[in-house]
Amino acid sequence: MSDEPSNADPGSPPQPDPGRWPLDDALLDRAHRHAVEWLGGVAERPIPPRAGVGEVMDALGRELPERGESAAAVVDRLAEGAEPGLIATGSPRFYGWVIGGTQPVALAADWLVSAWDQNAGLGIISPGLVAAEEIAGAWLLDLLGLPAESDVGFATGATTAQFACLAAARDEVLRRVGWDVEEQGLSGSPRIRWLAGAERHATMDLAARYLGLGAPTVVACDDQGRLRSDALESELARGEGPAIVALQAGNIHSGAFDPFAEACRIAHETGAWVHVDGAFGLWAAASPRLGHLTTGLADADSWSTDAHKTLSVPYDCGIAMVRDAAAMRRALSMQASYLQATEVGADPHERVAELSRRARGVPTWAALRHLGRAGVAELVDRLAGSARIIADGLGALPGVEVLNEVVFTQVCVALRDDPTTEALSRALWEDGEVLAMTSRWHDRSVVRFSVSNWGTDAAQARRTVAAVARVLDGLRSAAG
């Protein structure tokens, strides 16, 4: 026994031995047990959270402890304290927002990414994970029918993927008229006109605001939210100079797709850059049955989507794809003497707004490798087919009106008036078997069913209709 005095407080947690990795198997097993318990019950538990932020803060402990807890106690406290405040987004009957779930193979890959703890910003640091992302990017372009020469960046979500694409667009359209944003900044630059449909997703505005583009010129849409080509042509004819046009694959209410071929032709005739926001709808291009919805998609200049939606990989995984790889890298890359560039191709940090970044493309590689081309098509078809079952079933219920043409994975319904429609959403939340949230569309309150979880199949869709029918019966009974 050593005669050296110990400065350790006997009440403190055990200190790690600096000569060995301090995380033992028992701690990982503990976290695994909590995870398995959650995943094992997520399909049948009530979907809404049972506790609010304040209650969870109380359970986790609001005050920073003077002396820390053991690692095992911390894991238990987190799992048990946070669990009542979790919403069951993994439920196959969760339709509240376009969030999706997580396929088991992608979750397992994500655990490995966390364990490996690599900075996937540069290939020289982590060639193993960068290689997986490079393969995933090439597979995505092939799967979606996009130009093989395009660059692919894995961002934190659909918004930051849009940001990456619009950054490339902004800098390139200004470069074409002789203005170098990298050297000259934006002050004094020619004004960029950017145009987007009246029913664009609000994150398009947000990404544009980050980039100093201001508010868009709004282009009229049809009754399903599809941008009208004639209106786009008219708006573009009102001015001249550098322009960016934003199109949409999958309207958030109707699921509708813009007329890509015609809109791209019109935009390109004026020299405009065309970006497609396809957060969930871009995946329709992977389905031979639904591919007609994306005719002309490959004519655009950039595309953004989210692998957590539809493909069902863990958060976070936005995907930015830009035809002109040089434009993407000029807008987003940086150089420094201490950064050793990859010898072949571009580094991942040159395609997104991050230098230090998690290898979020690896779970995408795992999902694609597991499913294959046919499996992805089957997944997309299953989600769209489930939406059709839900729409047909709800539309047959007394007093329920389906408001949209159900072409993909969105279903919007309304009852006789706004208060009754909103009461249905509240009742579903309280019941817990099915979750669908309210929104506003065509100046009406709607209950929106967004089918984006890999576990939602025909059986779950029929169960959804039965649950809504039961809740509606309860509302009618309560109303007398």
C-alpha positions in Angstrom: 0.0 0.0 0.0 1.3 3.5 -0.9 2.2 5.8 2.0 1.4 8.8 -0.2 -1.4 10.9 1.4 -4.7 10.9 -0.5 -6.5 14.2 -1.2 -9.6 12.4 -2.4 -12.8 13.2 -0.5 -14.4 9.9 0.5 -17.8 11.3 -0.4 -16.8 12.2 -4.0 -17.5 10.0 -7.0 -14.6 7.6 -8.0 -12.0 9.4 -10.0 -10.9 7.9 -13.3 -7.6 6.3 -13.8 -5.8 8.5 -16.4 -4.1 5.4 -17.7 -7.3 3.8 -19.0 -10.6 4.7 -20.6 -12.9 5.6 -17.7 -16.2 4.5 -19.2 -16.9 0.9 -18.2 -19.2 -1.6 -19.8 -21.7 -1.4 -16.9 -22.4 2.2 -17.5 -23.0 1.7 -21.2 -25.2 -1.3 -20.3 -27.2 0.9 -18.0 -27.8 3.5 -20.7 -28.7 0.7 -23.1 -31.3 -0.7 -20.7 -33.0 2.7 -20.4 -32.9 3.1 -24.2 -34.4 -0.4 -24.8 -37.1 0.2 -22.3 -38.1 3.4 -24.1 -38.0 1.9 -27.5 -39.9 -1.2 -26.4 -42.8 0.9 -25.2 -42.8 3.8 -27.7 -45.4 2.3 -30.1 -48.1 1.8 -27.4 -47.4 4.5 -24.8 -49.6 7.6 -24.9 -47.9 9.9 -27.4 -48.0 13.4 -25.6 -45.5 14.1 -22.8 -46.8 13.7 -19.3 -44.7 16.4 -17.7 -43.8 20.0 -18.7 -40.4 21.7 -18.7 -40.6 22.9 -15.1 -41.5 19.5 -13.7 -38.6 17.9 -15.6 -36.2 20.6 -14.4 -37.3 19.8 -10.8 -36.6 16.1 -11.4 -33.2 16.7 -13.0 -32.2 19.1 -10.2 -32.1 22.8 -10.8 -29.0 23.6 -8.7 -25.5 22.6 -9.8 -24.3 20.2 -7.1 -21.2 21.1 -5.0 -20.0 17.6 -5.4 -20.9 15.5 -8.4 -22.9 12.2 -8.5 -21.7 8.9 -9.7 -21.9 8.3 -13.5 -24.5 5.6 -12.9 -26.7 8.0 -10.8 -26.4 10.7 -13.5 -27.5 8.3 -16.2 -30.5 7.1 -14.1 -31.5 10.6 -13.2 -31.5 11.7 -16.8 -33.4 8.7 -18.0 -36.0 8.7 -15.2 -36.3 12.5 -14.9 -36.6 13.3 -18.6 -38.8 10.4 -19.7 -42.1 11.9 -18.5 -41.3 15.0 -20.6 -40.7 13.0 -23.8 -43.1 12.9 -26.7 -43.4 9.6 -28.6 -42.3 10.8 -32.0 -41.3 7.2 -32.7 -44.9 6.1 -32.5 -46.3 4.9 -35.8 -49.4 7.0 -35.1 -47.5 10.3 -34.6 -48.6 12.7 -37.2 -48.2 16.0 -35.4 -45.4 17.5 -37.4 -43.1 16.2 -40.2 -40.6 14.7 -37.8 -40.3 11.0 -38.6 -38.8 8.3 -36.5 -35.6 6.3 -36.3 -34.9 3.0 -38.1 -33.0 0.6 -35.8 -30.0 0.2 -38.1 -29.6 4.0 -38.3 -29.9 4.3 -34.5 -27.2 1.6 -34.0 -24.9 3.4 -36.5 -25.5 6.7 -34.6 -24.5 5.1 -31.3 -21.2 4.1 -33.0 -20.7 7.6 -34.2 -21.1 8.9 -30.7 -18.7 6.2 -29.3 -16.1 7.0 -32.0 -16.4 10.7 -31.3 -14.8 11.9 -34.5 -14.7 15.3 -36.0 -15.8 14.6 -39.5 -15.0 18.0 -40.9 -11.8 17.0 -42.6 -11.0 13.7 -44.3 -7.4 13.6 -42.9 -8.8 13.5 -39.3 -11.3 10.8 -39.8 -11.1 9.1 -43.2 -13.2 6.2 -42.0 -16.3 8.2 -41.4 -15.8 10.7 -44.2 -15.6 7.8 -46.6 -19.0 6.6 -45.4 -20.5 10.1 -45.9 -19.0 10.3 -49.4 -20.6 7.0 -50.4 -23.9 8.1 -48.8 -23.8 11.4 -50.8 -23.2 9.6 -54.1 -26.0 7.1 -53.3 -28.4 9.9 -52.6 -27.7 11.6 -55.9 -28.2 8.4 -57.7 -31.4 7.4 -55.8 -33.0 10.8 -56.3 -32.0 11.1 -59.9 -29.9 14.2 -59.4 -26.7 15.2 -61.4 -23.8 13.0 -60.3 -21.4 15.9 -60.4 -23.3 17.7 -57.6 -21.7 18.2 -54.2 -23.5 16.9 -51.1 -23.2 18.3 -47.6 -24.7 16.9 -44.4 -26.0 19.7 -42.3 -27.9 19.9 -39.0 -31.3 20.0 -40.5 -33.4 21.2 -43.4 -33.1 24.8 -42.5 -29.3 24.8 -42.5 -29.3 22.7 -45.6 -31.3 25.4 -47.3 -28.8 27.9 -45.9 -25.9 26.1 -47.5 -27.7 25.9 -50.9 -28.8 29.5 -50.8 -25.3 30.7 -49.8 -23.9 29.0 -52.9 -26.8 30.5 -55.0 -26.3 34.1 -53.6 -22.5 34.1 -54.2 -22.8 32.6 -57.6 -25.5 34.8 -59.1 -23.5 37.9 -57.8 -20.3 36.4 -59.3 -21.9 36.2 -62.6 -22.5 40.0 -62.7 -18.9 40.7 -61.5 -19.4 41.0 -57.7 -17.2 38.9 -55.4 -19.0 38.4 -52.1 -16.0 36.8 -50.5 -13.8 39.8 -51.1 -16.4 42.7 -51.3 -19.1 41.5 -48.9 -22.7 42.4 -49.6 -22.7 46.2 -48.9 -23.1 47.9 -52.2 -23.7 44.8 -54.2 -26.4 44.5 -56.9 -29.7 43.6 -55.4 -30.6 39.9 -55.6 -34.3 39.2 -56.4 -35.4 36.1 -54.8 -38.8 34.6 -55.6 -40.8 31.9 -53.8 -44.3 30.5 -53.8 -47.0 32.0 -51.6 -47.1 28.6 -49.7 -43.4 28.1 -49.2 -42.2 26.7 -45.9 -41.2 29.5 -43.4 -37.7 28.1 -43.1 -37.0 29.3 -46.6 -37.5 32.8 -45.4 -35.4 32.1 -42.4 -32.4 30.8 -44.4 -32.7 33.8 -46.8 -32.8 36.2 -43.8 -29.5 34.7 -42.5 -28.0 35.4 -45.8 -29.2 39.0 -46.1 -31.6 38.4 -49.0 -34.6 40.0 -47.3 -38.2 39.0 -47.9 -39.0 37.1 -51.1 -41.1 38.3 -54.0 -44.2 36.1 -53.5 -45.4 34.1 -56.5 -49.0 33.0 -56.6 -50.0 29.4 -56.1 -52.9 27.2 -57.1 -55.4 25.9 -54.6 -53.1 23.1 -53.6 -50.1 25.4 -52.9 -48.3 24.6 -56.2 -46.4 27.6 -57.6 -48.0 28.8 -60.8 -45.6 28.9 -63.7 -47.4 31.8 -65.4 -47.2 33.8 -62.2 -43.4 33.1 -61.9 -42.9 34.2 -65.5 -44.8 37.5 -64.9 -42.8 38.2 -61.7 -39.5 37.6 -63.3 -40.4 39.8 -66.2 -40.9 42.7 -63.8 -37.2 43.2 -63.2 -33.7 42.2 -64.2 -30.4 41.3 -62.6 -29.3 38.4 -60.4 -32.2 36.2 -59.2 -32.9 33.1 -57.1 -36.1 31.1 -57.5 -37.2 28.7 -54.7 -39.5 25.8 -55.6 -41.0 23.2 -53.3 -41.2 19.4 -53.3 -44.0 18.6 -50.8 -46.3 21.4 -49.6 -46.5 21.2 -45.8 -50.4 21.1 -45.9 -51.3 19.4 -49.2 -48.1 17.5 -50.0 -48.2 19.0 -53.5 -45.2 19.5 -55.8 -44.3 22.5 -57.9 -44.1 22.2 -61.7 -40.3 21.8 -61.7 -39.7 21.3 -65.5 -41.7 24.4 -66.5 -40.6 26.6 -63.6 -36.9 25.7 -64.1 -37.1 26.5 -67.8 -38.7 29.9 -67.1 -36.2 30.7 -64.4 -33.1 29.6 -66.3 -34.2 31.7 -69.4 -33.6 34.8 -67.2 -30.4 33.4 -65.7 -31.9 32.7 -62.3 -30.6 30.0 -59.9 -33.3 27.5 -59.0 -33.4 25.9 -55.5 -35.8 23.1 -54.5 -36.9 22.8 -50.8 -37.7 19.1 -50.5 -37.5 18.5 -46.8 -39.8 15.5 -47.0 -41.1 15.5 -50.5 -37.7 15.1 -52.3 -37.8 11.4 -51.4 -40.7 10.8 -53.8 -38.1 10.8 -56.5 -36.8 7.5 -55.1 -40.2 5.8 -55.9 -40.9 4.6 -59.5 -44.6 4.8 -58.6 -44.4 8.4 -57.3 -41.5 9.7 -59.4 -43.9 11.5 -61.7 -44.4 14.1 -58.9 -40.8 15.2 -59.3 -40.6 15.4 -63.1 -38.0 18.1 -64.0 -36.5 18.0 -60.5 -33.0 17.5 -61.8 -33.2 20.6 -63.9 -32.7 22.8 -60.7 -29.4 24.0 -59.4 -29.7 23.0 -55.8 -31.8 20.8 -53.6 -32.3 20.4 -49.8 -33.9 17.6 -47.8 -33.9 16.0 -44.4 -33.0 12.4 -43.8 -34.8 12.3 -40.5 -38.0 12.9 -42.4 -39.1 9.9 -44.5 -35.8 8.0 -44.5 -36.0 7.9 -40.7 -32.4 8.4 -39.5 -31.7 10.0 -36.1 -31.7 13.7 -35.6 -29.9 15.7 -37.0 -29.4 15.1 -40.7 -30.2 17.8 -43.2 -28.8 17.3 -46.7 -27.7 20.1 -49.1 -27.0 19.2 -52.7 -25.6 21.7 -55.2 -25.0 21.0 -58.9 -22.1 23.5 -59.2 -19.6 22.0 -56.7 -17.2 24.9 -57.1 -20.0 27.4 -56.2 -20.8 25.5 -53.0 -17.2 25.3 -51.9 -16.5 29.0 -52.7 -19.4 30.0 -50.5 -18.8 27.7 -47.5 -15.2 26.7 -47.3 -12.3 28.1 -45.3 -8.6 27.6 -45.4 -6.0 27.8 -42.7 -2.3 26.7 -42.5 -3.1 24.3 -39.7 -5.8 22.5 -41.6 -4.4 19.8 -43.9 -6.8 19.4 -46.8 -7.8 16.0 -48.1 -5.7 15.1 -51.2 -8.7 13.9 -53.3 -12.0 15.8 -53.5 -13.4 18.3 -51.0 -13.6 18.1 -47.3 -17.0 17.9 -45.6 -16.6 21.3 -43.9 -16.5 22.9 -47.4 -20.1 22.0 -48.0 -21.8 23.1 -44.8 -21.5 26.0 -42.3 -19.4 24.0 -39.8 -15.8 23.2 -39.3 -16.2 20.9 -36.3 -19.0 18.5 -37.2 -20.5 15.2 -36.2 -20.5 12.4 -38.8 -24.2 12.7 -39.2 -24.1 11.2 -42.7 -23.0 7.8 -41.3 -26.5 6.8 -40.2 -27.7 7.8 -43.6 -25.2 5.4 -45.1 -26.4 2.7 -42.8 -30.1 3.2 -43.7 -29.4 3.2 -47.4 -27.1 0.2 -47.2 -29.8 -1.7 -45.2 -32.7 -0.8 -47.4 -31.1 -0.7 -50.8 -32.8 1.0 -53.7 -35.9 -1.2 -53.6 -36.3 -0.8 -49.8 -36.2 3.0 -50.0 -38.9 2.9 -52.7 -41.0 0.5 -50.6 -40.7 2.8 -47.6 -41.8 5.9 -49.6 -44.7 4.0 -51.1 -45.8 2.7 -47.7 -45.9 6.1 -46.2 -47.9 7.5 -49.2 -50.2 4.5 -49.2 -50.8 4.9 -45.5 -51.7 8.6 -46.0 -54.2 7.5 -48.7 -55.8 5.0 -46.2 -56.1 7.7 -43.5 -57.6 10.2 -46.0 -60.2 7.7 -47.3 -61.1 6.5 -43.8 -61.4 10.0 -42.3 -63.3 11.3 -45.3 -65.9 8.6 -44.8 -66.6 9.7 -41.1 -69.6 11.9 -40.6 -68.8 15.6 -40.6 -65.1 15.2 -41.6 -63.9 16.9 -44.8 -60.5 16.1 -46.4 -59.3 19.4 -47.8 -56.4 18.5 -50.0 -55.6 16.3 -52.9 -53.7 13.5 -51.2 -50.8 13.0 -53.6 -48.0 12.1 -51.1 -47.9 11.9 -47.3 -50.0 14.9 -46.0 -53.7 14.8 -45.1 -55.6 17.9 -43.9 -59.1 17.6 -42.5 -61.6 20.0 -41.1 -65.0 19.7 -39.3 -67.9 22.1 -39.6 -66.2 25.1 -38.1 -62.8 26.1 -36.6 -63.7 25.6 -32.9 -64.9 22.0 -33.6 -61.8 21.3 -35.7 -59.6 22.6 -32.9 -61.5 20.6 -30.3 -60.7 17.4 -32.3 -57.0 18.1 -32.1 -57.2 18.8 -28.3 -59.2 15.6 -27.8 -56.7 13.5 -29.7 -53.9 15.0 -27.6 -55.7 14.1 -24.4 -56.6 10.6 -25.7 -53.0 9.9 -26.6 -53.4 7.0 -29.1 -53.0 9.3 -32.2 -51.4 12.7 -32.4 -52.3 15.2 -35.1 -52.0 19.0 -34.7 -53.9 22.0 -35.9 -52.7 24.5 -38.5 -54.2 27.2 -40.7 -54.8 26.6 -44.4 -57.0 28.4 -46.8 -58.1 30.6 -43.9 -59.5 27.5 -42.0 -58.3 25.6 -39.0 -57.3 22.1 -40.1 -56.0 19.0 -38.3 -52.9 17.9 -40.2 -51.8 14.3 -40.4 -48.1 14.2 -41.6 -47.2 10.5 -42.3 -43.5 10.4 -42.0 -42.6 7.5 -39.6 -41.1 4.4 -41.1 -43.3 2.3 -38.8 -46.6 3.7 -40.2 -48.1 0.9 -42.3 -51.6 0.0 -43.5 -52.5 -1.6 -40.2 -51.4 1.5 -38.2 -53.3 3.8 -40.7 -56.5 1.8 -40.2 -56.0 1.9 -36.4 -55.6 5.7 -36.8 -58.9 6.1 -38.5 -60.6 3.9 -35.8 -59.1 6.0 -33.0 -60.2 9.3 -34.6 -63.7 7.9 -35.1 -63.8 6.9 -31.4 -62.6 10.3 -30.3 -65.2 12.0 -32.5 -68.0 9.9 -31.0 -66.8 11.0 -27.6 -66.9 14.6 -28.6 -70.4 14.3 -29.9 -71.6 12.5 -26.8 -70.1 15.2 -24.6 -71.8 17.9 -26.7 -75.2 16.1 -26.1 
